[in-house]
Amino acid sequence: MKMIALIAAGMIVFAVACNGEEKKSTDSNSANVVEFKLPKPAYTGTPKNIPPGTTAEKPTGKPRAPWVAPAGVKNLALNKPVNSSDKDPIIGKLEQVTDGDKEGSDGSWVELAPGLQWVQIDLQKPSEIYGILLWHQHGDPRIYRDVVVQVSDDADFINGVKTVFNNDQDNSAGLGVGKDREFFETYEGKLIDLTKTPVKGRYVRFYSKGNTSDDQNEYTEVEIYGFEGK
């Protein structure tokens, strides 16, 4: 019996040691859950109908799954300079795209003219990007058309352009046919996960071409998560 007890005790010690190593391995993992500071929901419930001609899936109404990214990533876009194809916005100012205000209420977004438009954020240094969180106007469950997101070190987006998101199904924006799905705007924003294929670049450009509620192009906030270049 004593021998059995000793063997059992040894097995317990071995198991604890193994669990401790496993926990240590987990603790030393460089990936962490990123906590987003989200705005208040501007509407309740989920859309009753999906507009015709869209590839968007009906929202589930459940919170988005936690996003895991390399430890230490931060929002590189906060208060960074913003440029646009529309130099004279209909409503608001371009700096609102990176001012930290993500609310779905009036006065929180900049509104650009109809047609294909873009806003562009200058990270001021070539940076390694692992994720992008984008809010258009999310006061109602609308869908923005021809949403394309590109990254480059060229401010004119002529050379070295990398497309990280494209839901233009018919190339009506002239930037290539996209394979990503359209999406309903919600308070959570649209997360573009690049953790498996991070990209490097200084400038990030966001295209759109109206939405299912009107022809305008509204941008509330953009957050770009990654590591600043040296």
Salt bridges, closest charged atoms under 4 A:
GLU57 OE2 - ARG181 NH1 3.90
ASP122 OD1 - ARG202 NE 2.73
ASP140 OD2 - ARG142 NH2 2.90
GLU182 OE1 - ARG145 NH1 3.11
GLU185 OE2 - HIS136 ND1 2.76
ASP214 OD2 - ARG142 NH1 3.42
GLU218 OE1 - ARG142 NH1 3.47
GLU223 OE2 - LYS102 NZ 2.70
